[in-house]
Amino acid sequence: MTGDDTAIGSSLGSGWIRRINRRLLVGTSAGGALAVASAQLRTLAQGESTPEMPPMPGMDHSAAPGGHPLGMPTVVGDVDHIANGFNPSDILTDFDGGTVTTLANGQTQREFLITAYNKDIEIVPGLTFPAWTYNGRIPGPTIRVTEGDHVRITFVNAGDHPHSMHFHGIHPGNMDGVFDEASGMVQPGGSFTYEFDAEPFGLHLYHCHTAPLAAHISRGLYGVFIIDPKDPWAPVDHEFVMVTHGYNIDFDTEANEFYAVNGIPFHYDHDRYPIRLRVGESVRIFLVNILEYDAINSFHLHANFFHYYPTGTMRTPSEYTDTITQMQGQRGILEFTYKYPGRYMFHAHKTEFAELGWTGVFVVEE
């Protein structure tokens, strides 16, 4: 690690971790140096420890409060959401419609202010990550407009690297956020205003498109861009945004060490902040995959099936299933209801991703 990447070890409140990678977790504790291979986490997940290694401080692989066995490994304690400046539970339903005005031609205009800046984020208890953010959060604000609206985004780069905003959708080339300053590449201290009419309707995303692109995305510069159809989607009881991504905390550009939904690994576990529903309530999930350094991601819903609308640009679902896969930048809308009360997991169906943070629980009540 060089430069500001060394900041990854600057805040270790729990004192147990110095470095973690896909194959080896290395840390310190009162008992001295600790090393736990990630393959051993699968053993620890069953409440056991290996003869070579003690259980990992700061992690819980046994049971949730009340004695319920955990379906996946997790971490002990919680991150400081206030210091982070965002909470994944809020991001689920935090839709930003911008400042709304009406243009002289009668067209609705929605204006947004987005600022990119560096920010240390505690991603698991005691471990901070030197992120690059839109408006200080990962993912950035969920921009939500209606098909045909005029969208005007003032982008300010308060970071220390060139950044941009590249929107998926249809718009002029000089609003694409690539190539040069004339099309939205912004130097530190500069700003640019992106303007276009919102089309097509569906579930889209935005992200920085500055080289090296993988570094800018993996550091946190991405967000959701929803264009509602003029003829609205059917009403539902709950709409949730879920952005799946990872953290490459040793900056080797080869593998992620943690995986997450909406910024914080393990957040939606049932011993923390499960998502609460009632039997028969209709749910719509806007699912976006922006995972870097891994070729593919997935979503699996336990004990249920969902209708899936790829990119959200069609009114007819493509399939009725319980598991879908997405490449980076792919996204889709999931719709379902639960028939029975209970606790139900949702997670990546790549076990490694789930055991390193991409997992959560729906608690369904009568």
Backbone torsions as a table, in degrees:
resi	resn	phi	psi	omega
1	MET	NA	142.6	178.7
2	THR	-135.7	164.0	174.7
3	GLY	59.0	-140.2	-175.1
4	ASP	-73.0	-7.4	176.4
5	ASP	-63.0	-25.5	-179.9
6	THR	-67.7	-11.8	179.5
7	ALA	-65.8	-12.4	-178.2
8	ILE	-60.8	-27.6	-178.9
9	GLY	-99.5	12.1	-171.6
10	SER	-80.8	-19.9	-178.4
11	SER	-134.8	104.2	-177.3
12	LEU	-127.2	69.5	-171.9
13	GLY	-57.2	-37.0	-178.4
14	SER	-84.1	-14.6	175.1
15	GLY	74.7	7.7	-174.2
16	TRP	-100.3	-12.4	-173.7
17	ILE	-129.9	134.5	173.9
18	ARG	-111.5	-40.2	-177.1
19	ARG	-152.7	139.5	178.0
20	ILE	-136.8	134.6	171.0
21	ASN	-137.5	-179.7	-170.9
22	ARG	-61.2	-30.3	-176.9
23	ARG	-100.3	-23.4	-171.1
24	LEU	-145.3	132.5	173.4
25	LEU	-107.8	121.8	-176.9
26	VAL	-121.2	128.6	-178.5
27	GLY	-151.7	-177.4	175.9
28	THR	-128.6	151.9	177.8
29	SER	-151.9	-177.5	179.5
30	ALA	-60.1	-27.4	-179.3
31	GLY	-84.5	1.8	179.6
32	GLY	103.4	-163.8	-175.2
33	ALA	-64.4	144.7	-179.4
34	LEU	-132.2	136.6	173.9
35	ALA	-135.0	128.0	179.8
36	VAL	-132.1	116.7	176.5
37	ALA	-68.6	144.0	-176.9
38	SER	-63.0	-28.5	176.8
39	ALA	-63.3	-30.9	-179.6
40	GLN	-72.0	-20.2	177.9
41	LEU	-60.8	-29.2	179.2
42	ARG	-66.7	-35.5	174.4
43	THR	-69.2	-45.0	-179.6
44	LEU	-62.4	-28.6	-179.3
45	ALA	-63.7	-21.6	178.1
46	GLN	-91.0	10.6	178.2
47	GLY	84.5	15.9	-177.8
48	GLU	-116.4	160.7	172.0
49	SER	-121.5	154.8	179.2
50	THR	-82.2	157.1	178.1
51	PRO	-65.8	-25.1	-177.6
52	GLU	-82.0	-31.2	-171.1
53	MET	-129.1	140.4	173.4
54	PRO	-78.3	165.7	174.2
55	PRO	-58.2	149.6	-174.1
56	MET	-78.6	121.5	176.3
57	PRO	-57.6	142.3	178.7
58	GLY	85.9	-4.6	179.8
59	MET	-124.0	147.1	-178.0
60	ASP	-121.1	121.4	-178.6
61	HIS	-121.3	16.1	-171.3
62	SER	-110.3	-72.4	-173.0
63	ALA	-150.3	149.2	174.3
64	ALA	-83.7	167.8	176.0
65	PRO	-52.4	137.2	-177.6
66	GLY	94.2	-2.4	175.5
67	GLY	87.5	4.4	179.6
68	HIS	-72.7	129.6	177.6
69	PRO	-65.8	140.5	178.0
70	LEU	-77.3	141.0	177.1
71	GLY	-77.4	-22.4	-178.6
72	MET	-141.9	160.7	171.0
73	PRO	-59.7	160.1	177.6
74	THR	-150.5	-173.0	178.1
75	VAL	-117.2	155.7	179.3
76	VAL	-90.6	137.5	178.5
77	GLY	87.6	-166.9	-175.2
78	ASP	-143.5	154.5	174.2
79	VAL	-78.9	166.9	179.2
80	ASP	-89.8	93.2	-176.8
81	HIS	-65.2	-33.4	179.5
82	ILE	-65.8	-46.2	177.7
83	ALA	-65.0	-37.4	176.8
84	ASN	-63.0	-32.3	-179.5
85	GLY	87.8	6.7	176.5
86	PHE	-158.0	160.2	179.2
87	ASN	-134.2	125.4	-179.2
88	PRO	-56.4	-29.3	177.2
89	SER	-63.9	-35.3	177.6
90	ASP	-74.8	-37.1	-178.3
91	ILE	-60.8	-29.5	178.6
92	LEU	-50.2	-39.7	-171.8
93	THR	-125.3	17.3	-177.6
94	ASP	-92.4	90.4	179.9
95	PHE	-99.5	127.6	-177.8
96	ASP	-103.6	109.6	179.4
97	GLY	-90.4	0.5	176.9
98	GLY	74.0	-175.0	174.1
99	THR	-90.1	122.1	-170.8
100	VAL	-100.9	128.2	173.1
101	THR	-136.5	170.6	177.6
102	THR	-116.4	125.9	179.4
103	LEU	-75.5	167.7	-176.9
104	ALA	-59.5	-28.8	180.0
105	ASN	-85.3	4.3	179.5
106	GLY	90.4	-3.4	-179.0
107	GLN	-75.9	139.3	175.7
108	THR	-74.4	131.5	175.2
109	GLN	-114.4	135.8	177.2
110	ARG	-121.3	123.2	-176.9
111	GLU	-111.3	141.1	-177.8
112	PHE	-134.6	149.3	172.2
113	LEU	-118.1	117.9	-179.9
114	ILE	-122.1	128.6	179.7
115	THR	-120.8	130.1	175.3
116	ALA	-95.4	130.8	174.3
117	TYR	-156.4	157.6	179.1
118	ASN	-73.8	142.8	179.6
119	LYS	-157.6	131.6	173.7
120	ASP	-78.0	127.6	-178.3
121	ILE	-123.0	129.6	175.3
122	GLU	-78.3	112.3	-174.5
123	ILE	-95.5	-30.6	167.1
124	VAL	-136.6	160.0	-174.6
125	PRO	-53.6	119.7	176.7
126	GLY	89.8	-3.0	-177.7
127	LEU	-123.4	117.0	178.8
128	THR	-101.8	152.0	-178.8
129	PHE	-123.8	129.9	-179.4
130	PRO	-79.3	86.5	-172.3
131	ALA	-85.3	159.5	165.5
132	TRP	-112.2	127.4	-167.9
133	THR	-128.8	156.8	163.6
134	TYR	-98.5	117.8	-179.8
135	ASN	57.1	30.0	170.9
136	GLY	76.2	17.6	-178.1
137	ARG	-141.2	159.4	174.0
138	ILE	-127.3	119.4	-6.2
139	PRO	-70.6	171.7	176.1
140	GLY	-66.9	-179.8	-178.0
141	PRO	-55.5	142.2	173.8
142	THR	-82.8	104.4	-179.0
143	ILE	-82.4	124.3	-177.8
144	ARG	-129.4	122.3	-177.9
145	VAL	-134.5	-179.0	177.9
146	THR	-115.5	143.6	177.9
147	GLU	-45.5	126.9	179.6
148	GLY	94.6	-13.8	176.4
149	ASP	-63.0	149.4	169.9
150	HIS	-88.5	122.0	-175.8
151	VAL	-104.4	131.5	-179.4
152	ARG	-132.6	110.7	-177.0
153	ILE	-114.8	117.0	171.9
154	THR	-89.8	117.4	-177.5
155	PHE	-107.7	126.0	178.9
156	VAL	-115.1	129.1	178.1
157	ASN	-99.5	99.6	176.5
158	ALA	-99.4	14.5	177.7
159	GLY	-90.5	-169.9	-178.7
160	ASP	-113.5	14.5	174.3
161	HIS	-132.5	156.8	171.4
162	PRO	-60.9	140.0	178.5
163	HIS	-140.7	169.8	176.9
164	SER	-155.1	178.6	170.6
165	MET	-128.4	117.9	176.8
166	HIS	-108.8	118.4	-178.6
167	PHE	-98.0	133.2	169.4
168	HIS	-77.5	135.2	-175.9
169	GLY	144.2	-162.6	-179.0
170	ILE	-113.7	124.7	-178.8
171	HIS	-165.1	167.4	179.2
172	PRO	-65.5	153.8	-178.5
173	GLY	-62.1	-29.8	-179.4
174	ASN	-80.6	7.8	174.6
175	MET	-119.7	18.7	-170.2
176	ASP	-92.2	-10.1	175.8
177	GLY	74.3	25.4	179.0
178	VAL	-135.0	172.0	173.1
179	PHE	77.8	-62.3	-170.2
180	ASP	-157.4	178.3	-178.4
181	GLU	-66.0	-28.1	-179.2
182	ALA	-67.5	-22.6	-179.6
183	SER	-111.3	14.3	171.6
184	GLY	110.2	13.8	172.1
185	MET	-84.9	121.7	-168.3
186	VAL	-115.7	126.7	177.3
187	GLN	-77.7	159.1	176.5
188	PRO	-53.4	132.4	-178.3
189	GLY	86.9	-5.9	-178.3
190	GLY	-98.6	-179.0	178.9
191	SER	-150.3	163.6	179.1
192	PHE	-154.1	147.3	176.8
193	THR	-113.6	117.8	175.7
194	TYR	-91.0	133.7	178.8
195	GLU	-138.2	132.8	177.1
196	PHE	-167.6	163.8	173.8
197	ASP	-88.7	138.7	-173.0
198	ALA	-75.0	115.7	174.3
199	GLU	-163.6	153.5	-10.8
200	PRO	-81.0	169.3	175.8
201	PHE	-66.0	151.0	179.6
202	GLY	145.9	-169.9	-179.4
203	LEU	-103.2	117.5	-177.2
204	HIS	-126.2	-171.6	178.7
205	LEU	-149.2	168.8	171.9
206	TYR	-136.7	155.1	179.7
207	HIS	-163.3	163.9	174.8
208	CYS	-68.2	142.0	-179.9
209	HIS	-124.4	37.4	-179.6
210	THR	-100.5	137.9	179.1
211	ALA	-72.8	143.9	-6.3
212	PRO	-74.2	119.6	-171.2
213	LEU	-57.3	-42.8	-178.4
214	ALA	-59.9	-38.9	-179.6
215	ALA	-65.9	-42.3	-177.2
216	HIS	-68.9	-37.0	177.8
217	ILE	-71.6	-46.1	-176.0
218	SER	-65.7	-22.5	178.9
219	ARG	-81.1	-11.4	172.1
220	GLY	125.7	6.9	-175.0
221	LEU	-90.3	81.7	178.5
222	TYR	-160.5	160.9	178.7
223	GLY	-167.2	177.2	-175.6
224	VAL	-101.1	140.7	179.0
225	PHE	-128.9	105.5	-177.9
226	ILE	-103.6	128.6	172.5
227	ILE	-113.1	106.7	177.4
228	ASP	-71.4	143.5	176.0
229	PRO	-69.6	152.4	176.5
230	LYS	-58.4	-40.8	171.9
231	ASP	-89.8	101.0	-165.2
232	PRO	-59.2	153.9	169.4
233	TRP	-60.9	156.7	179.1
234	ALA	-57.4	140.8	178.7
235	PRO	-65.2	146.4	176.9
236	VAL	-134.0	166.9	-179.7
237	ASP	-76.7	-31.9	-177.8
238	HIS	-140.1	136.9	169.1
239	GLU	-121.9	126.8	-178.4
240	PHE	-125.5	140.0	171.5
241	VAL	-98.5	129.2	175.4
242	MET	-131.3	115.9	176.9
243	VAL	-108.0	119.3	-179.0
244	THR	-97.4	136.3	-173.5
245	HIS	-162.5	-177.0	-179.1
246	GLY	-141.7	171.8	176.9
247	TYR	-125.3	119.0	175.8
248	ASN	-96.6	81.0	-166.1
249	ILE	-76.6	-16.3	175.8
250	ASP	-99.1	1.8	173.3
251	PHE	56.4	36.3	176.9
252	ASP	-86.0	-3.3	178.7
253	THR	58.7	21.1	-178.3
254	GLU	-117.9	-35.2	-174.3
255	ALA	-153.4	150.5	173.7
256	ASN	-89.5	150.5	178.1
257	GLU	-103.6	-22.9	174.8
258	PHE	-134.9	152.7	177.7
259	TYR	-128.8	149.4	-171.6
260	ALA	-152.5	164.8	165.8
261	VAL	-118.7	124.0	176.3
262	ASN	60.1	38.7	164.9
263	GLY	104.2	-37.5	-171.8
264	ILE	-124.1	119.0	177.5
265	PRO	-58.6	145.4	174.6
266	PHE	66.8	6.6	-169.7
267	HIS	-59.5	-42.5	-172.1
268	TYR	-88.6	16.6	174.9
269	ASP	-59.7	153.1	-174.8
270	HIS	-70.2	-16.6	175.7
271	ASP	-92.0	5.8	178.2
272	ARG	-124.5	-90.1	-173.3
273	TYR	-132.0	66.0	177.5
274	PRO	-64.0	157.4	178.1
275	ILE	-89.4	123.1	-173.0
276	ARG	-98.9	132.0	179.9
277	LEU	-133.2	173.6	171.4
278	ARG	-122.1	153.2	178.9
279	VAL	-55.1	132.1	176.0
280	GLY	87.2	-9.9	178.4
281	GLU	-71.6	139.9	-179.9
282	SER	-87.7	138.8	-175.1
283	VAL	-126.6	135.7	172.3
284	ARG	-122.8	123.3	177.6
285	ILE	-110.5	127.0	171.1
286	PHE	-92.1	101.8	-172.9
287	LEU	-104.4	121.3	-178.6
288	VAL	-125.8	129.8	176.7
289	ASN	-104.7	120.5	176.8
290	ILE	-126.3	26.1	-177.9
291	LEU	-64.2	126.6	176.6
292	GLU	-101.8	154.0	175.6
293	TYR	72.0	2.5	170.8
294	ASP	-131.3	139.0	-170.1
295	ALA	-70.6	-28.2	-170.4
296	ILE	-152.1	152.1	176.2
297	ASN	-130.9	172.8	-177.6
298	SER	-153.1	167.4	176.8
299	PHE	-138.2	128.8	177.6
300	HIS	-127.7	132.1	178.8
301	LEU	-108.7	125.7	-178.1
302	HIS	-77.5	141.3	169.0
303	ALA	57.0	29.7	-177.2
304	ASN	-162.4	167.6	173.5
305	PHE	-126.4	157.5	178.2
306	PHE	-135.0	153.8	169.9
307	HIS	-83.5	135.1	-175.5
308	TYR	-119.2	129.6	-179.5
309	TYR	-118.4	96.3	-178.7
310	PRO	-59.1	128.4	178.9
311	THR	63.3	-7.3	177.4
312	GLY	68.1	18.1	-175.8
313	THR	-95.4	-1.4	177.3
314	MET	-123.5	152.3	-178.7
315	ARG	-91.0	-4.1	-179.9
316	THR	-113.0	129.0	-179.1
317	PRO	-66.9	151.0	179.5
318	SER	-85.9	-24.8	-179.3
319	GLU	-162.4	164.5	176.4
320	TYR	-122.6	110.7	-166.7
321	THR	-154.3	177.7	174.5
322	ASP	-117.7	-2.2	-179.2
323	THR	-146.0	132.6	174.1
324	ILE	-133.5	157.5	176.2
325	THR	-117.2	152.0	180.0
326	GLN	-141.1	134.7	167.8
327	MET	-78.8	170.5	178.3
328	GLN	-61.3	132.1	-179.1
329	GLY	89.6	-13.8	175.7
330	GLN	-78.4	151.3	-178.1
331	ARG	-155.0	166.1	-179.8
332	GLY	-169.4	164.0	179.9
333	ILE	-104.3	131.0	177.3
334	LEU	-111.5	136.4	177.6
335	GLU	-131.9	133.1	-177.1
336	PHE	-163.0	168.5	169.0
337	THR	-135.9	158.9	175.1
338	TYR	-103.3	134.2	-177.1
339	LYS	-87.8	-28.6	-175.0
340	TYR	-126.0	148.2	173.6
341	PRO	-71.9	158.2	177.7
342	GLY	149.0	-174.8	176.0
343	ARG	-108.2	127.9	-173.5
344	TYR	-132.1	128.3	178.6
345	MET	-78.8	151.4	161.6
346	PHE	-132.6	142.6	-173.7
347	HIS	-172.2	168.7	169.6
348	ALA	-64.5	139.2	176.2
349	HIS	-89.3	13.4	162.8
350	LYS	-93.6	107.8	-170.4
351	THR	-55.2	-39.9	-179.1
352	GLU	-58.3	-43.9	179.9
353	PHE	-63.0	-43.6	-178.1
354	ALA	-63.9	-41.9	-177.4
355	GLU	-73.6	-13.6	177.4
356	LEU	-109.5	23.5	168.2
357	GLY	126.7	-21.0	-176.2
358	TRP	-88.7	77.8	-178.2
359	THR	-156.9	154.1	178.0
360	GLY	-164.6	179.7	-174.9
361	VAL	-139.3	136.5	165.1
362	PHE	-96.1	129.2	171.4
363	VAL	-103.7	113.8	-175.9
364	VAL	-106.3	122.9	-177.6
365	GLU	-111.8	160.1	177.2
366	GLU	-64.4	NA	NA
